[in-house]
Amino acid sequence: MASGWANDGAVQDQIDSTVEDAVARARRDLPKGESLKECEECGEPIPDARRKAIPGVRLCVNCQQKKDLKNQANSGYNRRGSKESQLR
């Protein structure tokens, strides 16, 4: 008998897909190559400690924070939706 509720497997599949997308995005955004001595956005020096801590770093802390905030604002996509919509 169809009850109109999503089965548990479908909900878990959505959760898994959301997590996989986030991991793929994080891996894609990891710095690659040699660390820069100056920020590629603003030209400010990147401290040695930051360059050693994050191999391949390309941005200073301020520019990285701005980029992260912008990415966070643009990632408002919530595949899971509301709990009620999942259960229909």
N, C-alpha and C positions, 0 to 999 in steps of 0.2 A: 504494500500500500504506500503510495507516494504521500509524504506529509508536507512537502514544500520546503523542507529544511535541507541545507547543504550537508553532505556527509562529512564526517570528520576528516577523511582523507583529502578532500578538496580544500578545506581550510588549512590543513597542514601544508599542502602543496603551495598555497599562496604565501604562507609564512616563509617556507623554504626558498621560494623564488625571490622574495623581497630581500632575504638575508644574502642570497647568492649575488643579487644585483649590487648590494652595498659592498660586498667583499670585492667584486670585480671592479667597481668604481674606485675603491681605495687602492687596489693594486695598480690600476691604471695611473693614478695620481702620485704614486711613489716617485721621488726624484731618481734620476738615472744619470750616470756619467760622473764627471769630476765636479766637485763643489765649486761654485763661483766665489770670487773674493768680493764682488759687488753685486747688489741686488739687480736682477734683470728688469725690474719694474721701475725703481726709483733711483738706482745708482748708489745708494748708501752702502757703506762697507758691511760685509757680513762677518761677525766676530768669529775668530778661530774656533772657539768652543762650539759654536753652532755648526760650523763646517765639519768639525770632527764628530759631533753627535749625530748629524744627519748627512751621511754620504750622498753627494749629488744635489745638495741643497741649492736652490736657485733664487730664493727670495729671502729678504730680511724678515724679522718677526712681524713687524707692522704690516707689510704687504701680504705675508702669509695669512695673518688674521683677517685682513680684508677679503682675501680670496676665499677663505674658509666660510666667512659669514655670507658672502655672495652665493657660494655653492650650497650652503645650508638653506638659504632663502629660495633657491631654485629647485631644491629637491623636495618640495612640498607634496610630491606625488606619493599618495598612500594607496598602494594596491589593495590593501586589506579592507579599506573602507570602514564603515561603522559595523559594529558587531551585529546589529539588527539586520543590516543588508546582507551579511554573510549567511544568516540563518533562514533567509527566504528561499 
